[in-house]
Amino acid sequence: MTRIAFIGGGPKALFALLELENNSSTEDPAGLRIDVYDPYPAGAGRVWQSTQPLALRLNVSARILDSGSPPGSGSFTEWVSRAEPHYGNEVYPPRAIVGKYLQEQFGRLSQMAPFALTHIPVRATAVVRTGDQWEVSSQAGTCFYDEVVLATGHGLPGDRSGTELPWACNQAPLIGQYLALEEETIPAKSHVLIRGAALTAYDVVLLLTEGRGGQWEETEKNGGVWLRYVPTGREPAKITMASGSALPMLPKSEHLPEPIRSCIDSYRQPLREWGSSLASNSSGTGEKSTNMWRILLACALECAQLMGSPVTPLALWRTALTGDPGNIRHDESARQTHTDSAANSIRHSIAVNRHRARPDTSWLWARVWSGLYPEVVQAVSRVSWSPASSRMFQRISKHFERLSFGPPELTALKMLALFDAGLLEQDRFPESPPLNAILVNAVTPPAGVLTSAAPEGQAMSPVIGGLLAAGEITVRPGERGLLTDVDGTCLDVHGHRNESLAALGRPTEGPTLGHDTLNRTLHTEHRAWAQRIARLRAHEPLEFIEQLGKGP
Ligand SMILES: Cc1cc2nc3c(=O)[nH]c(=O)nc-3n(C[C@H](O)[C@H](O)[C@H](O)COP(=O)(O)OP(=O)(O)OC[C@H]3O[C@@H](n4cnc5c(N)ncnc54)[C@H](O)[C@@H]3O)c2cc1C
């Protein structure tokens, strides 16, 4: 018998188990037992709890969500039209509904899979090697396993994150549970200062407005539909979203013009070739990212020409390096507030998406980066960058993330309506927050496993801290995420494959890219892990039968 422990039972664990189901033979005389440790409901995990408020919505199109087995049978679209028809036509349904789906998929798997699957609803506190096995400690006691998979995602409340804010009304990151934002803590008419201006900050704003009964009314302006906010009187008097740059996230483009789509497609192969050349010409002194930026810049320029946009290579490069959307000038001398420039920038992006304004540098980069993201993810995984290229990659990819993976248009329209109502402001985070403001920390723990880059960074969770101290896993200097092989197998402190210990998803971010997603096909590690286990299993029954033949 083989025993496997998953530490973490969110979507990544579910996707890996679905792949294992697809790869497993229905007859497995030696037996495979899998325990999934997670204090939250398995499948949904902490992020997708089905009890969270309905105002919080999925941020990508629900069409990408498929935890069917095999893929294509039992997608979210299929499930929702049957189980929650009310949300059947919604591209961005509530996260609670997505959680219900993921939970049900785990439930189905635990009944139908050709292996024994058990959810153990507790936190795992340590994973320690004992001979050929792993000893997993938890509030449920101690158990021994042949294989362990670390799929801890965003971690657990109480983990260290390096982003703590002592005076905030929430001490745990705002992930899946939002009791800290209720009216007893944040009364009507108060002043709320949110640290962060990304998607979690948008969640806070929505919970303090729509979540308290506020309504949205459609209005027609300049030939397009916009929103107006109708308050209830239960919302704060003022909400300020504050970040280092005061720059907004820009809304997604819901419909990509066909010429842009084909242009982006024509750059997939050059990027793949560049990725393969990295793998084959490794210099040992660290790879340079220059040629990748050249390919992406050429694609952005060609898209600009196709759309009749007069942007220059210099303007594009400036946006890549600074993150400044380049569509609206922020003019402090004209007493323009950060709120004005954020609102104008979002308004302009919506106008471009609606084909009522010419594409600017930020729109072009957003289309190129999100369009070629699968190729970039494949090409840069596990690359050992030169220090300069590493800094450049981290800087530009952070800016592109904000430009490319922002909210759906509807959420952006809601933010604009709140700016217009004078209820919402955007600003820089002040050095000393005003005493009369209620502070909300909307910065989530960083991706990876360390609070900051190695070697200085501290392990965020005790499980990771213990494994790092024992040399079972490793983080390269300058990175925060675990170094793994293509099938998720962890590399140990000596750079050797640590067979039987794997990590999937966000803990590996850094050497890998883009794990913060429900997209099951963007990465291949979970599939390769399942294939490795299935291969091991295919050999094990023979050994098992041989052992039976030998007798006691
Ligand atoms: C607020 C929020 C909104 C998001 N919205 C979107 C979206 O709209 N679209 C999208 O594609 N992605 C979104 N994401 C990204 C999200 O991370 C992924 O969609 C997905 O949840 C990643 O799955 P995962 O299993 O890797 O990590 P997680 O979902 O974080 O799951 C990891 C699990 O591990 C468990 N765990 C951690 N440590 C331990 C331990 N020691 N013992 C036991 N269990 C442990 C946790 O409880 C958790 O359930 C969002 C993320 C957040 C935080």
The ligand as an SDF file (V2000), in Angstrom:
LIG
                    3D

 53 58  0  0  0  0  0  0  0  0999 V2000
   -9.2910   36.6460   -2.1500 C   0  0  0  0  0  0  0  0  0  0  0  0
   -8.7930   35.9000   -3.3540 C   0  0  0  0  0  0  0  0  0  0  0  0
   -9.5020   35.9220   -4.5440 C   0  0  0  0  0  0  0  0  0  0  0  0
   -9.0390   35.2190   -5.6510 C   0  0  0  0  0  0  0  0  0  0  0  0
   -9.7490   35.2780   -6.8060 N   0  0  0  0  0  0  0  0  0  0  0  0
   -9.3360   34.5740   -7.8780 C   0  0  0  0  0  0  0  0  0  0  0  0
  -10.0910   34.5760   -9.0850 C   0  0  0  0  0  0  0  0  0  0  0  0
  -11.0970   35.2530   -9.1840 O   0  0  0  0  0  0  0  0  0  0  0  0
   -9.6660   33.8190  -10.1110 N   0  0  0  0  0  0  0  0  0  0  0  0
   -8.5400   33.0530  -10.0180 C   0  0  0  0  0  0  0  0  0  0  0  0
   -8.2020   32.3590  -10.9910 O   0  0  0  0  0  0  0  0  0  0  0  0
   -7.8010   33.0480   -8.8950 N   0  0  0  0  0  0  0  0  0  0  0  0
   -8.1610   33.7820   -7.8310 C   0  0  0  0  0  0  0  0  0  0  0  0
   -7.4210   33.7690   -6.6880 N   0  0  0  0  0  0  0  0  0  0  0  0
   -6.1710   33.0040   -6.6620 C   0  0  0  0  0  0  0  0  0  0  0  0
   -6.2720   31.6560   -5.8970 C   0  0  0  0  0  0  0  0  0  0  0  0
   -5.0940   31.5640   -5.1760 O   0  0  0  0  0  0  0  0  0  0  0  0
   -6.3480   30.4530   -6.8030 C   0  0  0  0  0  0  0  0  0  0  0  0
   -7.4970   30.5490   -7.5880 O   0  0  0  0  0  0  0  0  0  0  0  0
   -6.4490   29.1090   -6.0570 C   0  0  0  0  0  0  0  0  0  0  0  0
   -7.1870   29.2230   -4.8880 O   0  0  0  0  0  0  0  0  0  0  0  0
   -5.0920   28.5200   -5.7630 C   0  0  0  0  0  0  0  0  0  0  0  0
   -5.2810   27.2500   -5.2310 O   0  0  0  0  0  0  0  0  0  0  0  0
   -4.2570   26.5820   -4.2050 P   0  0  0  0  0  0  0  0  0  0  0  0
   -4.8100   25.2720   -3.8380 O   0  0  0  0  0  0  0  0  0  0  0  0
   -2.8990   26.6170   -4.7790 O   0  0  0  0  0  0  0  0  0  0  0  0
   -4.1980   27.5750   -2.9690 O   0  0  0  0  0  0  0  0  0  0  0  0
   -5.3250   27.9120   -1.8940 P   0  0  0  0  0  0  0  0  0  0  0  0
   -6.6140   28.1230   -2.5660 O   0  0  0  0  0  0  0  0  0  0  0  0
   -4.7570   28.9960   -1.0600 O   0  0  0  0  0  0  0  0  0  0  0  0
   -5.4430   26.5800   -1.0260 O   0  0  0  0  0  0  0  0  0  0  0  0
   -4.4140   26.1580   -0.1730 C   0  0  0  0  0  0  0  0  0  0  0  0
   -5.0370   25.4240    0.9960 C   0  0  0  0  0  0  0  0  0  0  0  0
   -3.9900   24.9550    1.8650 O   0  0  0  0  0  0  0  0  0  0  0  0
   -4.4840   24.9830    3.1830 C   0  0  0  0  0  0  0  0  0  0  0  0
   -3.3270   24.9770    4.0980 N   0  0  0  0  0  0  0  0  0  0  0  0
   -2.3060   25.8560    4.1160 C   0  0  0  0  0  0  0  0  0  0  0  0
   -1.4240   25.4930    5.0730 N   0  0  0  0  0  0  0  0  0  0  0  0
   -1.9060   24.3590    5.6530 C   0  0  0  0  0  0  0  0  0  0  0  0
   -1.4500   23.5190    6.7040 C   0  0  0  0  0  0  0  0  0  0  0  0
   -0.3240   23.7440    7.3790 N   0  0  0  0  0  0  0  0  0  0  0  0
   -2.2120   22.4500    7.0430 N   0  0  0  0  0  0  0  0  0  0  0  0
   -3.3740   22.1750    6.3800 C   0  0  0  0  0  0  0  0  0  0  0  0
   -3.8450   22.9500    5.3770 N   0  0  0  0  0  0  0  0  0  0  0  0
   -3.1200   24.0270    5.0140 C   0  0  0  0  0  0  0  0  0  0  0  0
   -5.3200   26.2620    3.2500 C   0  0  0  0  0  0  0  0  0  0  0  0
   -6.2940   26.1930    4.2530 O   0  0  0  0  0  0  0  0  0  0  0  0
   -5.9460   26.3060    1.8390 C   0  0  0  0  0  0  0  0  0  0  0  0
   -7.2480   25.7870    1.8280 O   0  0  0  0  0  0  0  0  0  0  0  0
   -7.8410   34.4770   -5.5670 C   0  0  0  0  0  0  0  0  0  0  0  0
   -7.1200   34.4650   -4.3680 C   0  0  0  0  0  0  0  0  0  0  0  0
   -7.5890   35.1600   -3.2780 C   0  0  0  0  0  0  0  0  0  0  0  0
   -6.7980   35.1150   -1.9940 C   0  0  0  0  0  0  0  0  0  0  0  0
  1  2  1  0
  2  3  1  0
  2 52  2  0
  3  4  2  0
  4  5  1  0
  4 50  1  0
  5  6  2  0
  6  7  1  0
  6 13  1  0
  7  8  2  0
  7  9  1  0
  9 10  1  0
 10 11  2  0
 10 12  1  0
 12 13  2  0
 13 14  1  0
 14 15  1  0
 14 50  1  0
 15 16  1  0
 16 17  1  0
 16 18  1  0
 18 19  1  0
 18 20  1  0
 20 21  1  0
 20 22  1  0
 22 23  1  0
 23 24  1  0
 24 25  2  0
 24 26  1  0
 24 27  1  0
 27 28  1  0
 28 29  2  0
 28 30  1  0
 28 31  1  0
 31 32  1  0
 32 33  1  0
 33 34  1  0
 33 48  1  0
 34 35  1  0
 35 36  1  0
 35 46  1  0
 36 37  1  0
 36 45  1  0
 37 38  2  0
 38 39  1  0
 39 40  1  0
 39 45  2  0
 40 41  1  0
 40 42  2  0
 42 43  1  0
 43 44  2  0
 44 45  1  0
 46 47  1  0
 46 48  1  0
 48 49  1  0
 50 51  2  0
 51 52  1  0
 52 53  1  0
M  END
$$$$
